[in-house]
Amino acid sequence: MIVGVPAAREPETRVAMTPAVAEDLIEVDHEVHVESGAGEGAGWDDVAYREAGCEIRDDRESVLADAEVVFEVTALGAVDDPDPTQYREGQVVVGMLGPFGIDDATQKTLAEGGVTALAIELVPRISRAQSMDANSSQANVAGYKAAVQAAEQLDRMVPMQMTAAGTVQPAEVFVIGAGVAGLQAISTADRLGASVSAYDIRPEAAEEITSVGAEFVELDVHTDDASDEEGHAVEQDEEFYRKQRDQLGEVVAESDALITTAAVASGEAPRLVTDEAIAAMDDGSVVIDLAADGGGNCDPTRPDQRVDHEGVTVLGPTNLPATVPRTASQLYANNLVNFIENMLEDGELTVDTDDEIVDATLLTHDGTVRNPHRDDSEADDSESNGDGQPEEADDDATDGGESA
């Protein structure tokens, strides 16, 4: 097959294919066509792709003209002003396609144009799909960078220091959410020498939190349905969140750095930390809100802005993986190749809707809109392969995720 790799839209720095991954594909007789300059943001120039055996194309149009499979970083519902007409009949498009935000008109255009679109964000959490899980790979990068960013922004050192001039106590870092991003943030902060504590709505997360170096914070709020069968945190009622906010505020006030990761892939992130709680932190403290893309877990958060709230720096990054583009691209390219290899039968690309991984990720195929997460009020009479109910994620690293 011919795999096409167009450049991502600026300011995105990630690329959906690396030279090393491309070389592996080419060795088994596939072709890889890469748009000129596509890898520059992640540190790979056109020469690196040519040396791997790729064909360099001048622009996006020439890449899409011949590609049977298109690898995207973000596209369609994950970008502003999507252009579904750029893809041609029979083409397979794989990437972060924003299944929760894609509009009905875009999906209908794709379906009527004979395009098969698969959203990598919808890969199910099953053992067989772990190597394809771009949500987790990108959330892992986001969690790491959140801890590093917090350390950079603090007005004090992170690790404990025993010096002739006196003892420096370790920074107190509090992480809310123990999904992939949260656990990586905990682990990284611990390696930096911080004193780390963490909270998650799911009681079963306590063991995971302590295993990566943090103290589990247990609140006096309880629920019978903290997580679904896939391990995602389940949305609670407002009374639960009110009690949670009150108790979290006491821990937040004692922290030097706060990292929040509680996001909902399909909508608005839960508000967990109040203005008052952040104002109670010491001047010079830092908040990194990884749920900023969904409105944020903290009252002062503004997406992609730096807010000074009563002497506390509040950052709301929406695409931290793109700030570590080389590593993020390596992981993402592997996710996409593993995903597409699952669709190969005797070397031929096959869209097998009986495969639960394929079925869960299909937005459009064979002239039909299949996205189970589209708004039912806008949906046409075409087939749906799900119950139409969005899932909640304990962290969201999709598109920069990218929340994380």
Secondary structure as the mmCIF struct_conf table of DSSP 4:
data_model
#
loop_
_struct_conf.conf_type_id
_struct_conf.id
_struct_conf.beg_label_comp_id
_struct_conf.beg_label_asym_id
_struct_conf.beg_label_seq_id
_struct_conf.end_label_comp_id
_struct_conf.end_label_asym_id
_struct_conf.end_label_seq_id
STRN STRN1 ILE A 2 VAL A 5
HELX_LH_PP_P HELX_LH_PP_P1 PRO A 6 ARG A 9
TURN_TY1_P TURN_TY1_P1 GLU A 10 PRO A 11
BEND BEND1 ALA A 16 ALA A 16
HELX_RH_AL_P HELX_RH_AL_P1 PRO A 19 GLU A 27
TURN_TY1_P TURN_TY1_P2 VAL A 28 ASP A 29
STRN STRN2 GLU A 31 GLU A 35
TURN_TY1_P TURN_TY1_P3 SER A 36 GLY A 39
HELX_RH_3T_P HELX_RH_3T_P1 GLU A 40 ALA A 42
TURN_TY1_P TURN_TY1_P4 GLY A 43 GLY A 43
HELX_RH_AL_P HELX_RH_AL_P2 ASP A 46 ALA A 52
TURN_TY1_P TURN_TY1_P5 GLY A 53 GLY A 53
HELX_LH_PP_P HELX_LH_PP_P2 CYS A 54 CYS A 54
STRN STRN3 GLU A 55 ARG A 57
BEND BEND2 ASP A 58 ASP A 59
HELX_RH_AL_P HELX_RH_AL_P3 ARG A 60 ASP A 66
BEND BEND3 GLU A 68 GLU A 68
STRN STRN4 VAL A 69 THR A 74
HELX_RH_3T_P HELX_RH_3T_P2 LEU A 76 ALA A 78
BEND BEND4 VAL A 79 ASP A 81
HELX_RH_3T_P HELX_RH_3T_P3 PRO A 84 GLN A 86
BEND BEND5 TYR A 87 TYR A 87
TURN_TY1_P TURN_TY1_P6 GLU A 89 GLY A 90
STRN STRN5 VAL A 92 MET A 96
TURN_TY1_P TURN_TY1_P7 PRO A 99 GLY A 101
HELX_RH_AL_P HELX_RH_AL_P4 ASP A 104 GLU A 112
TURN_TY1_P TURN_TY1_P8 GLY A 113 GLY A 114
STRN STRN6 THR A 116 ALA A 119
HELX_RH_3T_P HELX_RH_3T_P4 ILE A 120 LEU A 122
BEND BEND6 ARG A 125 ILE A 126
HELX_RH_3T_P HELX_RH_3T_P5 SER A 127 MET A 132
HELX_RH_AL_P HELX_RH_AL_P5 ALA A 134 GLN A 153
BEND BEND7 ASP A 155 ARG A 156
BEND BEND8 VAL A 158 PRO A 159
STRN STRN7 GLN A 161 THR A 163
TURN_TY1_P TURN_TY1_P9 ALA A 164 ALA A 165
STRN STRN8 GLY A 166 VAL A 168
HELX_LH_PP_P HELX_LH_PP_P3 GLN A 169 ALA A 171
STRN STRN9 GLU A 172 ILE A 176
BEND BEND9 GLY A 179 GLY A 179
HELX_RH_AL_P HELX_RH_AL_P6 VAL A 180 ARG A 191
TURN_TY1_P TURN_TY1_P10 LEU A 192 GLY A 193
STRN STRN10 SER A 195 TYR A 199
BEND BEND10 ILE A 201 ILE A 201
TURN_TY1_P TURN_TY1_P11 PRO A 203 GLU A 204
HELX_RH_AL_P HELX_RH_AL_P7 ALA A 205 SER A 211
TURN_TY1_P TURN_TY1_P12 VAL A 212 GLY A 213
STRN STRN11 GLU A 215 PHE A 216
HELX_LH_PP_P HELX_LH_PP_P4 VAL A 217 LEU A 219
BEND BEND11 ASP A 220 ASP A 220
BEND BEND12 ASP A 224 ASP A 224
BEND BEND13 ALA A 226 ALA A 226
STRN STRN12 SER A 227 SER A 227
TURN_TY1_P TURN_TY1_P13 GLU A 229 GLU A 230
BEND BEND14 GLY A 231 GLY A 231
HELX_LH_PP_P HELX_LH_PP_P5 HIS A 232 HIS A 232
STRN STRN13 ALA A 233 ALA A 233
HELX_LH_PP_P HELX_LH_PP_P6 VAL A 234 GLU A 235
HELX_RH_AL_P HELX_RH_AL_P8 GLU A 238 ALA A 253
TURN_TY1_P TURN_TY1_P14 GLU A 254 GLU A 254
BEND BEND15 ASP A 256 ASP A 256
STRN STRN14 ALA A 257 THR A 260
TURN_TY1_P TURN_TY1_P15 ALA A 265 SER A 266
BEND BEND16 GLY A 267 GLY A 267
HELX_LH_PP_P HELX_LH_PP_P7 GLU A 268 ARG A 271
STRN STRN15 VAL A 273 VAL A 273
HELX_RH_AL_P HELX_RH_AL_P9 ASP A 275 ALA A 279
TURN_TY1_P TURN_TY1_P16 ALA A 280 ALA A 280
BEND BEND17 MET A 281 MET A 281
HELX_LH_PP_P HELX_LH_PP_P8 ASP A 282 ASP A 282
TURN_TY1_P TURN_TY1_P17 ASP A 283 GLY A 284
STRN STRN16 VAL A 286 ASP A 289
TURN_TY1_P TURN_TY1_P18 LEU A 290 ALA A 291
HELX_RH_3T_P HELX_RH_3T_P6 ALA A 292 GLY A 294
TURN_TY1_P TURN_TY1_P19 GLY A 295 GLY A 295
BEND BEND18 ASN A 297 ASN A 297
STRN STRN17 CYS A 298 CYS A 298
TURN_TY1_P TURN_TY1_P20 ASP A 299 PRO A 300
TURN_TY1_P TURN_TY1_P21 PRO A 303 ASP A 304
STRN STRN18 ARG A 306 HIS A 309
TURN_TY1_P TURN_TY1_P22 GLU A 310 GLY A 311
STRN STRN19 VAL A 312 LEU A 315
BEND BEND19 THR A 318 THR A 318
HELX_RH_3T_P HELX_RH_3T_P7 LEU A 320 THR A 323
BEND BEND20 VAL A 324 VAL A 324
HELX_RH_AL_P HELX_RH_AL_P10 PRO A 325 GLU A 341
TURN_TY1_P TURN_TY1_P23 ASN A 342 MET A 343
STRN STRN20 LEU A 344 GLU A 345
TURN_TY1_P TURN_TY1_P24 ASP A 346 GLY A 347
STRN STRN21 GLU A 348 LEU A 349
TURN_TY1_P TURN_TY1_P25 THR A 353 ASP A 354
BEND BEND21 ASP A 355 ASP A 355
HELX_RH_AL_P HELX_RH_AL_P11 GLU A 356 THR A 361
STRN STRN22 LEU A 362 HIS A 365
TURN_TY1_P TURN_TY1_P26 ASP A 366 GLY A 367
STRN STRN23 THR A 368 VAL A 369
TURN_TY1_P TURN_TY1_P27 PRO A 372 HIS A 373
BEND BEND22 ARG A 374 ARG A 374
TURN_TY1_P TURN_TY1_P28 ASP A 376 GLU A 378
BEND BEND23 ASP A 381 SER A 382
BEND BEND24 GLY A 386 GLY A 386
BEND BEND25 GLY A 388 GLY A 388
HELX_LH_PP_P HELX_LH_PP_P9 GLN A 389 GLU A 392
BEND BEND26 ASP A 394 ASP A 395
TURN_TY1_P TURN_TY1_P29 THR A 398 GLY A 401
#
